[in-house]
Amino acid sequence: MTLQQVLSQVRRAADDYEMIQDGDKIAVGISGGKDSLTLLYALSALRRFYPHPFELHAVTVDLGFENLNLGKIEALCKELDVPYTIVPTQIASIVFDQRKEKNPCALCAKMRKGALNEAIRGAGCNKIAYAHHKDDVVETLMLSLIYEGRFHTFAPVTFLDRMNLTVIRPLVYMKEADVIGFVHKHDVPVVKSPCPADGHTRREYVKQLLRQLNLENPGVKDRMFTAVQSGLAEWRVHEKQ
């Protein structure tokens, strides 16, 4: 997938859900993975011609794993002319060594978001862009249904009252396969996650479950995403009344 194709889908999401307004300063959460780096490339390119001028600031929360090398990410941000902040933490030690969590992802996510939000405030940003794509929307829906007993997933735009911060998800129309295609085509400097739980989570289980469902019922993931979109459309109409 070319950058132009990625931009087309990001632009459509930004327009459909009014994600970006004049003067926004948008933080981009950078994990070092394929999704967040694709988002960084896309927003960096979009700001050159989007009708609503905006700024970017990349932020990585360093969880404290010793073997994490962010040198390539720093170089990329410099190349794209995007300010970059690395937030050092001891989250890995707290989650794995001190607490020895059986389900480490929940606590890690909570602590990581706290550190990220604090850094965002320090950088003067009013919005944060997360790199959740189309597959993530459906996977989150399934996770919620299986493990929480409710129908829930994230919205393309969410306002956090307590933080006075808006979360946007510009990759919401992109499939994970498209992200992988872009990363391979453009030799994006992906940094492998050093987390020992990587690939052994509930999300990974649901990802494989949906993959099997889609093999047996071609198009099922697309139909589930369409159902989510329909629900969001009805909610937006209700909110405007």
N, C-alpha and C positions, 0 to 999 in steps of 0.2 A: 504493500500500500504506500502511495506517495504522500508527501507532506500536504500537497494540494487536496488530496482526498480526505485526509484527516481534518484539515482546516474546514472543508465543506461540512463535515458532520458536527464539528465543534461550533461553527458559525450558526448552523441550524438550531442546535441546542440552546446557544446563547440568545438567539432571537426568539425562539418559541417560548422560552421561560423567562425572558427579560433578565438575564443573569448579570449583565454589565451595564452600568450607568456612567455618565460623564464624571471623571475625577476619581473613580474607584482606585483604591490601592489594594491589590489582590495578592495575598500570600499563597504560595503554592507549596503544599506539603510534599516534600521529597523524601521517599524512603530509599531511593536508589534502585527500585524495581522498574520493570518495563512500563507499567501503567503511569507512574508519576513522572517519569522522564518523557514519555510521549506527550503527556499533558503540558509539561514545561516547554517542549518544542512548539506545540500547537499555540499556546497562549503567547509565547514570545513572537511568533510569526503574526498572529492575529492582531496584536497591538499596533502593528505598522499601518494597518488600513481600516480597522474597525471604526465605525462612525462615532462611537462613544470612547474618547481617549481614556486610557487607564494605565496604571503602573503595575509592575510585578515585583515581588520579593520572595525568593525561594528560601524555605526553612526545612532543615533536617533535625529531628530529635535523635541524637546519638544515645542509644540505649545502654551503652557501656560495654558492649562486646569487644574484646581486645583485637579481634581480627577484622574489624571493619575499616576499610580504606576508602575515604571519600575524596581522594585526590582527583580522580577523573570527573567527579561531579563538580568540584570547585572549578576545574578547568573548563567544563562545559558552560557553567554559569557565566564565567568570564567571557567566553566566546559569544554567548548570547546576550551579553550586557545586562544580566539580571543580578542584582545584589543577592548575596547568599549568606545565610546565618546558620551556623551549626550550634545546637543547644546540647551541651554535655550533661548527661544524667547517669545515675546508678540504678536505673530501672531493672536492668538484667539481673544484677546482684540481688535486688530486693525480691524480685519475682521467683527466681530460680534457686538462689542460695539461702536467703533468709526465710522467705515464706514457703518455698518448695511447693508452689501451686500445682494441683493436679490439672486444672484448666487454666494455664497461664495467660491465655489470650485476653480474657476479660479484664483482669487487673492491669495487664500491660497496656491495653488499649486505653483504659481510663487514665492511667498515669501519663501515657504519651500525649493524649489529647490535652491534659492539663498543662504540660510543659510547652506544647505547641501553641496553645491559646495565649499563654503568658508571653511567649516570644513574639507572637503576632501583634499583641497590644504594644509591646516595646518598639516594634517596627512601624507603628502607626497605620496598620492595615485595617480596613473596614470589612474585608471579605477574605474568606479562605477557600481555595479551590482544591477539592479532593478528586482523586483520579478513579473514582468508581465508574465502571463501564456497564454496558447492557447486561452482560452475564452476571455481574455483581448484584444488580437489581433483583434478578430472578433467584440467585443463590441466597440472598438475604431473606427473600420471601419464604423460601423453603426452610431455611434455618429457623425462622420465627415460627413457622407452622409446626415443624417437627419437635423443636425443643422448648417452645414457649406456649404453644397451643393458641396462637393468634395469627391473623393475616396482617403482616406488617412488613414494610420495606422503606428505604429512604426515598425522599423526594428530590427532584433535581435542584430545588432551592429551598433552604431551610433557614429561618431566622432564629438565632439563639438569644433569647431575651436577656438572660443573665450576663452574657458576654457583650451584648450589643454588637453582635457579629453575624454576618450572613454567610452561610455555607453554600457554595455552588458546585455542581458536578458536570462540567462541560463535556465529558466523554460519555455521557449517558446514552447516546445513540450508537456508540461504537461497540462492536463485538470484540471479545478477547482475541479471536483469531486475527482480526484486523490490526490490533495493537502489536501482536507478535510479528505480523507481516511488515509493519512499519519499522519495528526495532531491527529486524534482520536486514531490511533493505538499506537502512541508513546507518548501520553499525553503531547503534546507540550504546553508550558505555554503561550497561546495566551492572549494578553491584549486587552480587548474590547475598541474600540474607544469611547472616551467621547464626540466626536464632535456631536452637536445637528443636523447637516445635514446628519449624517450617516444613510443610508437606505432611504433617501428622495431626491436623486440626479437624474440627467439625466441619469447617468450611470446605476443606479438601474432600472430606467424605461426601458432602452434598454436591460438590462439583462433579465428582465421579458418578454419583447417582443420576444427576441431570444429564450427563454425557450418555449414559446407558439409556435413559428414557428417550433422549433425542435420537439415538440410533434406532430404537424400536418404533418410535413415533416421530418421524422427521418433521421438524418445524414446531415441536412442542414448546421449546424455549421461546421462540418468537411469539407464539400465541400467548404464553404466560406474560411476556413483556407487554403485549398489546392489552391484556386484561388490566395490568397495573396502570398503563397510560389512560385507559378508559376511566378507571377509578379516580385518578388524579384530575382528569378533565371535569368530572362531575363535582369534585371537591372545589375546584377553582370557580366553577359557575355558582356553586352555593355560597362561596365566600364573597362573591361580588354582588350578591342579591341583598 
